[in-house]
Amino acid sequence: MRAVEVRVGGRVQGVSFRWYAAREADRLGVAGWVRNEPDGTLTAHLEGPDDAVAELVEWLRHGPPAARVDRVELEDAAETGATSFRIAY
């Protein structure tokens, strides 16, 4: 199991990024959350099997069709015991 926090910058708000990320997380069996930040970035907390988390991080590097990802910052995080994925506000 692995837990990470990811910060994504670029055109990531107003393009349904959170909705698509939640759909991908559900498909991969990754738990956690995703939210928009006041500075225009997006933050996600991901927990799950190493390969599934890695695949979702790779997806976050390009995001949905209307997004433009300029940077992705990744750091290990503590597991919270999340059992589902949600869009946080």
C-alpha positions in Angstrom: 0.0 0.0 0.0 1.1 3.5 -0.7 -0.2 7.0 0.2 0.8 10.2 -1.5 -0.2 13.9 -1.8 -0.1 15.4 -5.3 -0.2 19.1 -6.2 -1.1 19.7 -9.9 -0.6 23.1 -11.5 -1.6 24.5 -14.9 -5.1 24.9 -16.3 -6.7 22.4 -13.8 -9.7 24.3 -12.5 -12.9 24.8 -14.5 -12.2 21.8 -16.7 -13.9 19.0 -14.7 -10.5 17.8 -13.5 -11.8 16.7 -10.1 -14.7 14.8 -11.6 -12.5 12.9 -14.0 -9.9 12.3 -11.3 -12.6 10.7 -9.1 -13.7 8.5 -12.0 -10.2 7.3 -12.6 -9.6 6.7 -8.9 -12.8 4.6 -8.7 -11.7 2.7 -11.8 -8.3 1.9 -10.3 -9.5 1.2 -6.7 -7.7 4.2 -5.2 -9.1 5.9 -2.1 -8.6 9.5 -1.0 -9.8 12.9 -2.2 -9.2 15.7 -4.7 -9.8 19.5 -4.2 -9.3 22.8 -5.9 -6.9 25.2 -4.1 -7.3 29.0 -3.8 -4.1 29.5 -5.8 -5.5 27.8 -8.9 -3.8 24.4 -8.3 -5.4 21.1 -7.5 -4.4 18.8 -4.6 -5.1 15.1 -4.3 -4.5 12.6 -1.5 -4.2 9.1 -2.9 -4.1 5.7 -1.1 -4.1 2.2 -2.4 -2.0 -0.5 -4.0 1.4 0.8 -5.3 0.6 0.1 -8.9 -2.8 1.7 -8.8 -1.5 4.9 -7.1 1.3 5.1 -9.6 -1.2 4.8 -12.5 -3.4 7.5 -11.1 -0.4 9.8 -10.6 0.6 9.2 -14.2 -3.0 10.1 -15.3 -2.8 13.3 -13.2 0.3 14.3 -15.3 -2.0 15.1 -18.2 -5.6 15.1 -16.7 -8.8 15.3 -18.7 -8.9 16.6 -22.3 -9.5 20.3 -21.5 -6.8 20.5 -18.9 -3.2 21.7 -19.4 -0.9 20.3 -16.7 2.3 22.4 -16.2 3.7 20.7 -13.1 3.1 17.9 -10.7 4.6 17.8 -7.2 4.5 14.5 -5.4 5.3 13.6 -1.8 4.7 10.5 0.4 1.9 10.9 2.9 0.5 9.0 5.9 -2.3 6.6 5.2 -5.7 7.8 6.6 -7.6 4.6 6.2 -9.8 6.0 3.5 -12.0 3.5 1.8 -13.5 5.6 -1.0 -12.6 8.5 -3.2 -14.4 11.9 -2.9 -14.3 15.4 -4.3 -13.5 17.7 -1.4 -14.7 21.3 -1.3 
